[in-house]
Amino acid sequence: RLLPLVSLACNIVVVTGGSIRFARAGVTPWKKALLIVALGAPASFAGGLTPIREATFLTLLGASLVLTALTMLIPVRESHDGAPTRVARWMPIAAAPLGYFAGLVGIGGGIFLAPLLHLARWHEPRGIAATASLFILVNSLFGLVGQMLKNGPDLLGAAIGAALPLLVAVVIGGQVGS
């Protein structure tokens, strides 16, 4: 029960700085990104509210990360003009199930979203990274609220207290990395 809370809190800490930097640099494709975020966030909240057994949680999390890693091995066919694929316009539809899954397992969802956007040539790489950061930030906030409503706010305090050194490391690493 603590792991999703710690994970979501770490996500919020690490992607806030990156999302701000992407926005300031003008690389966030706001119109397209906000549509994806708006569809994913309510689903992330619902995922955070959904009760799940520990064994199911670990199986889903492990399997999803392996599948995501495998999608990164799929070669992307480059078109002559660099145009998005026909599938790219349907990417916002993926936001709701990815958001739900993100809230359920306590991941922001960008790790699921970014490879799909890349394969569809949805945008240039920095725009995809900016969108994934924003998706992680908003989904993590909504998922955390759902998790707190499901488990009670006292559990968040316990999770943060137990993970304080980790949160400090995430702040430092996140800022250096972004």
Phi, psi and omega in degrees: 000333180281326187303312178298324180293316178295315181299314181294320178297318178297319177302312182300315181297315187282324185269348178300311180297317179296319179297320178295317180295318177298318180296315180296327180281352178074024182260353179284120177280081194307312184300311180289320183292319182294328176296314180297316180295318181296329178278330182277326187298310179298324178292324177295320176300314179297320177297321178295330179282339187286123176293142180212138178284154183300316181296320178294317178303309183295321179295312180298315181297312181297314181296320181293322179291322177294315179298321178296318178299320179294324178295333180286347178272349180287125180290143178263123177284124178274133176271164181294327182258359180072013183289152177297155175286168177297334181289335186304322182292343180266359182302323178302332179296329179289342185298319183294308178296324178293320177297316179300311181298321179299315179293325181295314185260356175082031176243149182290338176099347180296330179293336176272320186288313186303314179297323178295316179297321179295314180298326180275358185052044184299325180198176176289161188305318180293325176294322176293316179297319178296317179295317179297320178298314179296318178300314179298314182300307185291317178298321180295319177297312181292319178296322179296319177297316177298317178298319180294320178294325180287316188256348183094145183292338180296327180293328177297315178301318178295319181295315180294317178300317181290331186255013184306314177299324178295318179297320177297315178298321180294321177300311182295310181296321180296319180287322177294317182291325182274000000 
